[in-house]
Amino acid sequence: MQLPETFDRSLALRQSAVYVVAFCAVFAFVSYVADGSIPLGVATGFVMAAIMIGFYAWKGELGVPPNAE
């Protein structure tokens, strides 16, 4: 896999961090509302974030600014 010409490592790191925080928070909240285990919700959110980050990295869209064409 080759990095796109417009790849920005700091943007990729920020995008990844936002995905991890957002997915963990949402899954933990849903787990809390459903009277489930909050740590399990956080772990599930982390796994989902890792899948999304991997998918966007595989497609070459992670770390590429939206206006780059």
C-alpha positions in Angstrom: 0.0 0.0 0.0 1.3 3.4 -1.0 0.4 6.6 0.8 -1.4 9.2 -1.2 0.6 12.3 -2.3 -1.6 14.5 -0.1 -1.3 12.3 3.1 -1.0 14.3 6.3 0.2 12.3 9.3 -1.1 14.7 11.9 -4.5 14.8 10.3 -4.6 11.0 10.3 -3.7 10.9 13.9 -6.4 13.5 14.8 -9.0 11.6 12.7 -8.1 8.3 14.4 -8.3 9.9 17.9 -11.8 11.3 17.1 -13.0 8.0 15.8 -11.8 6.2 19.0 -13.2 8.7 21.4 -16.5 9.0 19.5 -17.1 5.3 19.1 -16.1 4.5 22.7 -18.4 7.3 24.1 -21.4 6.3 22.0 -21.1 2.6 22.7 -20.5 3.2 26.4 -23.6 5.5 26.5 -25.8 2.9 24.7 -24.5 0.2 27.0 -25.3 2.3 30.1 -28.8 3.1 28.8 -29.4 -0.6 28.1 -28.3 -1.5 31.7 -25.2 -3.3 30.3 -21.6 -3.2 31.1 -19.9 0.1 30.4 -16.4 -1.4 30.0 -17.8 -3.8 27.4 -19.4 -0.8 25.6 -16.1 1.0 25.6 -14.3 -2.1 24.3 -16.9 -2.6 21.6 -16.5 1.0 20.6 -12.7 0.6 20.4 -13.1 -2.4 18.1 -15.5 -0.6 15.9 -13.2 2.4 15.7 -10.3 0.2 14.8 -12.3 -1.4 12.0 -13.3 2.0 10.6 -9.8 3.4 10.8 -8.5 0.3 9.1 -11.1 0.6 6.4 -10.4 4.3 5.7 -6.6 3.5 5.7 -7.1 0.7 3.3 -9.2 2.9 0.9 -6.5 5.6 1.1 -8.8 8.2 2.7 -7.3 8.4 6.1 -5.2 11.5 6.6 -6.1 13.1 3.3 -7.7 16.5 3.5 -11.2 16.7 2.1 -10.4 19.3 -0.5 -7.5 17.3 -2.0 -8.3 16.0 -5.5 
